[in-house]
């Protein structure tokens, strides 16, 4: 299944301890309450216009880039700086979605990285599709009106990316790691996934792109699609051929950490069935609703939870 990849360069979190000593971090026993996986009624107050002034200093939008293929957006933020946090997650517009959004907003984060599957309006028919896109826009406006949201497309949105292969290769080659020491890729379908849901759907993409991710030392790859959470160690599976027989992922310090965070809340519910036994490359996995938080500290360290 095709996916759109959004390349982002940020200061980020050093994950090398995952491979060096097998430490997957500290895992909390907290699991958020689960609500029915049904969309919120349109007359609910969550779709009301947010209060207060919500305009940034400047937003310049140009329809079409210099090659006539895209939209140029220039965003100048407000005078008051936000915190050094970045959040991301799958969503929808159910009561679980609302719980995720409200919990996220309590963190007072600076921006959102969104890994696809936005409104789930494609589950409706005819005029209700447009209505549910509008209601989702109003639903996230309480956050999106005040801070940038950065998207990648999912299978519940229209996908047509004939230039993706060339675009990604050119973008990776252009990154100067002296100026941008941390490199992040967003995609929708995970290429490492031990859940029964969507198992192996990303394999064709792994075969094409994983070697690039290792060569250019991508630090972390975020994905959604699977309605659960999973985090890997730094691993790769790029050395297999008919002679070597190395057909399983192995520890690789040049490889990314793969994080699936597709559990924001939606009509389809959680993907609660993982494959057993848990693969060696999988550091932690859990089916519960939520989002992830990244607090950037400096050029080499951050706090991720």
N, C-alpha and C positions, 0 to 999 in steps of 0.2 A: 504494500500500500504506500502510495506516495506521501511524502511529507515535505513541508517547507521548513528550511533551516534558517534561523536568524542568528547571525554572528554578532556577538557582543564582546567588547573588550572592557574588563573591569578589574580592579584589584580584587583578589579573591583569596580563598582559604587553602592553606597547605595541607594536602591530604596524604603526604608521604608516609605518615605513621600507620596508615591502614595496611600497607603491604609489609613495611619493615618489621612490625611486631604483632600483626594480626589484630590490632585493636580497632574495633568498629565504633568506638565512642561509647558514651554513656546513654543508655536507652531508658527513657522514662516509662513507668507503668501506666501513666495516664492515658485514657482513651476517651475521646469526646463523645457526648451523648448523640445517638443517632435518631434522626427524625424520619418520617415517611418520605419516600423518594417520589414526591409528587410536586408539580409546579405550584408556586404560590398564586392564589387568585389575583386577578388583575386589579381588583379594587382595594388590595392591601396597601397600607401606608408606606411600605418599602418602595413603592413606585412613585412616591411624591417627589416634587422638585426639591432639591436640597436648599437649605437656607443659607443666607450670607453671601458675601463676595467670593467668587470662585474663579476669577480670571487671572491668568499669569501675566507677567509684564508684556510679553510678546509671543505670538504664535504666527509664523509665516508659512503658508501652505502654497506650493506651486504644483499645479496639475501637470504632471509629465516632467521627466528629467531631461538632461541635455541630449539623450539618445531617444527620447520619446517612449520610454518603457516603464516609468515609475512616477511616484509622487515624492517631491522634496518637501520635508517638513523641518522647520527650524523652531525649536522651543527654547524660550528664555524663561527661567523660573523666577519665582518671587524673590523679594529681597531677603526674607527670613529663611535661612537654610533649614532643611529638615534634618532628620537623624541620618546616620550612615548605614541604613538598613535597606535591603532589597528583598521583596517577597515575590513568590510566584505560586501558581497552582491552577488546577482545573476547576471549573465552576458549574454553570447551569443557572437555574433560577428556582430551585426548590428551597424548602426550609433548611435543609442541610447546607445549601449554597449560602443562605443568609447567615447561618451560624459561622461559616468560614469567613465571609466578608466582614462581619462584625468583629470577630476575633482578630483578623488581620488589622483592621483599622485601629484597634487598641494599641498596636505596636508603634504607631506614628511613623511609619516607614516613609522612605523617600521615593520609591518607584516600585513597579510591579513588572516581573517577567512572567508572561502568560504562555503556557505551552500547548495552546490549541484546544478546540472544542469549547466554544464560547457560550452560545445561548441555548443550544439544542432545539432551536426553532424548527429544524428540519423534521422533527417528529410530529409536526402539525401539518395541516393541509390548507391549501387555498389562501384566503385572506388572513387566516390565523398565523401563517408563517411570518408575514410582515408585522402583525401585531405583537408576536412574541419576540421578534428582533427589537422592536421599539421598547417593549417592556423591559427587556434585558439591558438595553442602553440606559433606561431610567434607573434600573436596579443598581448598576455599577457606578452611576453618576456621582453618588455620594463620595466615592473615592476618585474616580477618573476625572472629575471636574477640578480636582485640586492638585493632581500629580500625574506624571506620565505613566501610561501603561504601554508596555512593549509586547507585541504579539508574535506568535507563529501560528500558522493555520493548522487545523485538525481535520479529521475525516468528516466531521459534521459541518464543515464549511466547504466551499467550492475550492478544489485544488486543480491548478493547471500551471505547472512550472517547467516548461521545456528548456529553460536556460539554467536550471538549478545546478547541474553538474559543472558547467563552465564557470558559473558565478561563484560557487563555493571554492573551487580550486584557485581562482584568481584572488579571492578575498583572503584565503589562508596564506598565499604566497606574499601578499602585501603587508602582513602584520610584522611590525618591527618590535621584537620582544624586549629591546632596550627601552623603548618608549611605552610599550604596553605589555608589562610582564605577565599578565594573566589573561587567559583566553577561554571564553565560554561559548558553547554552541547550544542553541535551543532547537529541538525537533519535537515532533508529535509522537510518532511511533517509536518505542524504545528498541534498541538493537540488542540489549541484554535484558531478558525478562523471564523469571521463573514462575510466573503466574499462569494458570491454565487459560485465562482470558488473553486472547491475542498472542498466544505462544508462537514464537518463530515468525511472526508477521514482519519483523524488521530484519530478517536474515539477509534478504537481497541487498538492503541498504548497508548492512554491516560488511558484506563482501566487497562493496564498492568503496565505501568511505572510511572504514576503520583504519586502513593503512595511512590515509591522510591525517587522521586525528592523532596517530602515534608519531608520524613524521614531523608534524608541526607542533607537537607537544601541547595539544589542547588539554586544559586543566580539568574541566568538568563538562559533562553533557547532561542537560535536563530534558526529560521527556514526560509525556502524559499518556493519554489513550487508555492505559490499564488503570482501572479505578481502585488503586491501592498504592502503597508506598514501598519502594525498594531502593536500596543503596548498595553499590558494589565496592570492591577494592579496586586498586589500579591494576587492570588486567588487559590483555590483548589476545587475539587469536588470529594473528597475521602470518604465522610461519608454517602453516599446514601446506603440505603437498603430498603427492602419492608416495614419495620416497621417505620423507621425514617421519610421517605418522603422528606428528604433533597436532592432534585434532581437537584439543581442549584449550580453553583460556588458561593463560599462565600469568604470573606476576610480572608486571612491566612498569618500571618507574617512569617511562616516557608516555604511558597511556593515560587517558582520562579516568576520572571517577564517573560512573554512570548513576544518575539519580532519576527514578521515576516518581513523579508526584502528580498523579492523575485522580486524586481523591477529594476534589474541592466540593463536590455535591452535584447531583444531576438525577434525572428521572430513571436512569438505568441501575442505580444502586451500586453497591460495592462489589469488587471482584474478590471474593473471599476464599477462593480455592487456589492455593499454591501447590506446585509440583513437589513431590518428595522423592528423595531427600533434598534438602536445601543445597544448591550447588556451592562449591568451594569459593566461587567468585563473589557470591552474595553475602554482604556483610550484615544486612538487616532487612527484614521485610515484614509488612503488617498491612492488613486491610482495615482502615479506619479513616474517617473523614478528617480533613485538616489542610494546612498549608505549611510551607517551609519558610524559614527566616534566615537571612544572611546579614550579619552586622560586620561591615567592613572596618577593619582596624587600621591597616596601612598597606604598603605595597606587597607585603608578603604574608600577612595574617588577617584572618577574619574569624568570626564566630558563627557557625552554622547550626541551626536546630530546626 
